[in-house]
Amino acid sequence: MFTSQTSSFQDSIDVEERDDFDSEEIAGYSQKIQLNCYYTIYLYQGTSLTLIDSSLPSEAEPELRTYISRRLSKGALLGGMGNIATVELSIPEQAVGCYCCLLEQERSPEQPDADGNGYVICFMGGSEKGLNLFRLELDKYVQGLHSSLQTPELQNLETEVRPYLSQWYEESVMHIYRVVQLVQSNISFLLHAALNHTHVEVNNSDERTKADVSRFIKAASLQGLSQQDTTTASLCKAISEDTQSDLIIDCSTSPPTLSNTVSNRFCDGWIQAFLNAAERCNPFLLRQILENFKLKAIQDMNSLKRFVRQAEMSHYALFRCCQFLQGCGNGDVLLQNAKAEHSDLPEACSIISVLEEFLKEQSQAPA
């Protein structure tokens, strides 16, 4: 049983050997290089596109405009919803991932039926697969441009719009990479905090670092992925009533000093995968590893729930449950979540109490 669990876990972290990124794509990130990123913004009126600003080479922009016009004519760009595809342009990369979003202007009372007026924002860089991993971040970043696009003249182009657009890659894609670079092998403490709903406090740092850490914790947590909506609220309430301390990251030292650190064998097992991807300067691979980390945690949570249900009727199933918790390396987090989710089921709570006692005895036993 332990062999199959270990193999499954290794498959999860060895993303280089999986189909998430093909060999050619990974080879392109094997060197420490700065990825070329581009942006373009068009004014869209009725059926016409007017270029406002672009960082693309002059020969590539008309090719993009043709592609966008074709997408718009097919109704493939919906207001406020990003669309990601691969486009071929006259740039060094030739084929590149392209995120496009139509930001519709608010319709005036005089023209309530005015159709199609707004701006089309395009971000290009990396691959289609890579950008898809950051779709939510890109959608949010584009929405942050709304207030700066209120006048057709865009008199704030140089002071607000252009600087904002030029930072899309740093702000929407690179935050996970910056956090791994910041804490290095201490990343396991952040992973454990995210799974265990532990608050993370960042001291003596700039606002960007605080925001990066907050976004990393949110991206690594399972909030919103639980089968029961009440689980997260129950778990947070249970933890707030506990004596658990916040994880503190003090950036006044280099490297930062972490206090109140807690990890486990499961989280420790992912450290090297994160460090390897960070060494390649590959934020897309880092995000894929983070998603695999969450997927494995969810799979283990579902396995534990199944074992708990079976253990209510079988002592052998209880034994298997103990074996599973001992082998997965994430027993403390799994039981914390299970306790919150089964808080209104007395028989399940009884099983979980037995399992907690088992893990406690195991942790106190001599190595």
Residue pairs with C-beta under 8 A, 6 or more apart in sequence:
1 320
1 323
1 324
1 327
2 323
2 327
5 324
5 327
5 328
6 327
8 296
8 299
9 266
9 269
9 296
9 328
11 18
12 292
12 293
12 295
12 296
13 269
13 270
13 272
13 273
13 289
13 292
13 293
14 273
15 21
15 273
15 285
15 288
15 289
15 292
16 26
16 285
20 129
20 288
20 292
21 129
21 130
21 284
21 285
21 288
25 127
25 129
26 282
26 285
29 280
29 281
29 282
29 284
29 285
30 280
31 280
32 279
32 280
32 281
33 281
34 281
35 125
35 126
35 169
36 91
36 92
36 93
36 125
37 55
37 123
37 124
37 125
37 168
37 169
38 54
38 55
38 56
38 60
38 91
38 96
38 122
38 123
38 124
38 125
39 53
39 54
39 55
39 121
39 122
39 123
39 124
39 165
39 166
39 168
40 51
40 53
40 54
40 55
40 56
40 61
40 64
40 121
40 122
40 124
41 52
41 53
41 54
41 119
41 120
41 121
41 122
41 161
41 165
42 49
42 50
42 51
42 52
42 65
42 68
42 119
42 120
42 122
43 49
43 50
43 52
43 119
43 152
44 50
44 72
44 102
44 116
44 117
44 118
44 119
44 120
45 116
45 117
46 115
46 116
46 117
47 72
47 73
47 116
49 65
49 68
49 69
49 72
49 120
51 61
51 65
52 119
52 154
52 157
52 161
53 157
53 161
53 162
53 165
54 61
54 64
55 165
55 166
56 64
56 89
56 91
56 124
57 90
57 91
59 90
60 89
60 90
60 91
63 87
63 88
63 89
63 90
64 87
64 89
64 98
64 122
64 124
67 87
67 98
68 77
68 100
68 120
68 122
71 77
71 83
71 100
72 102
72 116
72 120
76 83
77 83
77 100
77 101
77 102
77 120
78 102
79 102
79 103
79 104
79 118
80 101
80 102
80 103
80 104
80 139
80 143
81 101
81 102
81 139
82 99
82 100
82 101
82 135
82 138
82 139
82 142
83 99
83 100
83 101
84 97
84 98
84 99
84 100
84 128
84 131
84 132
84 135
85 97
85 98
85 100
85 128
86 95
86 96
86 97
86 98
86 127
86 128
87 95
87 96
87 98
87 124
88 94
88 95
89 96
89 124
91 124
96 124
96 125
96 126
96 127
97 124
97 125
97 126
97 127
97 128
97 129
97 130
97 131
97 132
98 122
98 123
98 124
98 128
98 131
99 122
99 123
99 124
99 131
99 135
99 138
100 120
100 121
100 122
101 120
101 121
101 138
101 139
101 142
102 118
102 119
102 120
103 118
103 119
103 120
103 121
103 142
103 143
103 145
103 146
103 149
104 116
104 117
104 118
105 117
105 118
105 119
105 149
107 113
107 114
107 117
108 114
119 149
121 142
121 145
121 165
123 131
123 138
123 168
123 169
123 172
125 131
125 169
125 173
126 173
126 284
127 284
129 284
130 283
130 284
130 287
131 138
133 284
133 287
133 288
133 291
134 172
134 173
134 284
134 287
137 172
137 173
137 175
137 215
138 168
138 172
140 172
141 168
141 171
141 172
144 164
145 161
145 164
145 165
148 156
148 160
148 161
148 164
149 161
154 161
173 283
173 284
174 283
175 211
175 212
175 215
175 216
176 215
176 216
176 219
176 283
176 286
176 287
176 290
177 278
177 281
177 282
177 283
177 286
178 209
178 212
179 187
179 190
179 212
179 213
179 216
180 187
180 274
180 275
180 277
180 278
180 286
181 278
182 209
182 212
182 213
182 251
182 255
182 256
183 189
183 190
183 249
183 255
183 256
183 258
184 255
184 275
185 271
185 275
186 255
186 256
186 258
186 261
187 270
187 271
187 274
187 275
188 263
188 267
188 268
188 270
188 271
189 247
189 258
189 261
189 262
189 263
189 267
190 200
190 213
190 216
190 217
190 220
190 247
191 220
191 263
191 267
191 270
191 293
192 198
192 262
192 263
192 264
192 267
192 333
193 199
193 200
193 217
193 247
193 262
194 216
194 217
194 218
194 220
194 221
195 220
195 221
195 222
195 267
195 297
195 330
195 333
196 239
196 244
196 262
196 332
196 333
196 336
197 221
197 223
197 232
197 235
197 236
197 239
198 239
198 244
198 246
198 247
198 262
199 246
199 247
200 213
200 214
200 217
200 246
200 247
200 248
200 249
201 246
201 247
201 248
201 249
202 209
202 210
202 213
202 249
202 251
203 248
203 249
203 250
203 251
203 252
204 250
204 251
204 252
205 249
205 251
205 256
209 251
213 249
219 287
219 290
220 290
220 293
220 294
222 232
222 294
222 297
222 298
222 301
222 337
223 232
224 232
225 294
225 298
226 232
226 337
226 341
228 341
231 337
231 340
231 341
234 340
234 341
234 343
235 336
235 337
235 340
238 336
238 339
238 340
239 336
245 260
246 260
247 258
247 259
247 260
247 261
247 262
248 258
248 259
248 260
249 256
249 257
249 258
250 256
250 257
250 258
250 259
264 329
264 330
264 331
264 332
264 333
265 329
265 330
266 297
266 300
266 328
266 329
266 330
266 333
267 330
268 329
269 329
270 289
270 293
273 289
274 286
274 289
277 285
277 286
277 289
278 286
297 330
297 333
300 328
300 330
300 334
301 334
301 337
301 338
303 324
304 321
304 324
304 325
304 334
304 335
304 338
305 338
305 341
307 317
307 320
307 321
307 324
308 321
308 338
308 342
308 348
308 351
308 352
308 355
309 348
310 317
310 320
310 321
311 317
311 318
311 320
311 321
311 351
312 347
312 348
312 351
318 351
318 354
321 351
321 355
322 355
322 358
325 331
325 334
325 335
325 355
325 358
325 359
326 359
326 362
328 334
331 355
331 359
332 359
335 352
335 355
335 356
335 359
338 348
338 352
339 349
339 352
339 356
342 348
342 349
342 352
343 349
